[in-house]
Amino acid sequence: EGAQLRKVGEGNGRFAKVHNYDFVGEGEGSFEQTEVILTTGWKVRPACLVVLAVLILAVCVLVLCWPMDTTTTSFRSVSLGPPGSCEMWGDPHIETFDHAFPSFYMEGEFWIVKSAEVWIQGRYLATPFTHGLAATHSIAIGGPFLSGHTLQVGPMENGQITFDRQPILLDFPSVLQVAGVRLTYNGVGQLVDQAQAHLERHIVHMDLPRGVDIEVMRWANHINVRIVMPPQRGGQEGSCGNFNSNPADDSTDAIMERMGGRVMAEQLLFRTQMEARIERQRLTVEDCGPEQRRQAEDLCRKVRPDAVGVLLQSCVFDVCFGGRQYAGEDALA
């Protein structure tokens, strides 16, 4: 029989609903077991991507800003010493980079500076005004440091200023910038030969790559030259010497022995090689007669009281074999 319930009043106790289940037998439904996989590892979130990007940026900045050895094997980046000066004047007398004073009286094209990168050649040529003695007639500059270009400067009356054989600096004064080279042509500058200070100046200033600066003073039939440059990696040779801080091995004979005479035709920077002339016997101061030599010394000491040693001998030689007018041409600026 079923139980009957009736209200007997408001209850005062607390209660919780409880479900009771009774076993009534095996169920008739079907089921299958399902495996649920819960992910417990890392998840890629936007915040993680931001942190990763910041870390990569920090590493790149560190690598780029870290001090590094920037030494290279180029001639300009590795200095072998401070720049030096070589000056050429007269017929021609030279003060080498190491301050020796060789003289070259033969005609032809000769190396002034020869290194792996810098090529400078001079043409020594006799003029009617030097009584058969050779003077520096023109200069040619080229080589890898000019990327294969060639500059040439000759005297006022029978020479030109050219770049790759084309005339340049036709106006006076004038300035030209070409192929990494700055050229200025004016009347400003310190002379190599003070004996010509009374003449109008025509000076070509060359600001060249690799720290090479050249000034060429153009006179009527010859030029004077000043070359300022650092010593060259791998060494150098030429009329300006080997720039090894030893003037003793920059004598005329030592330089000629190392260089072996004129520039070979296949290495010539000038358009043509001048016709070889019969070389005269090489003269020295000793070939000047005693009385003529005494007069030459007196004149040189009067005109150049500070000239001694090699400079005095050079002046005496010029006066003996070139004439009295050359007494003042052995002055260095």
Order of alpha helices (4+ residues) and beta strands (2+ residues): alpha-beta-beta-beta-beta-beta-beta-beta-beta-beta-beta-beta-beta-beta-alpha-alpha-alpha
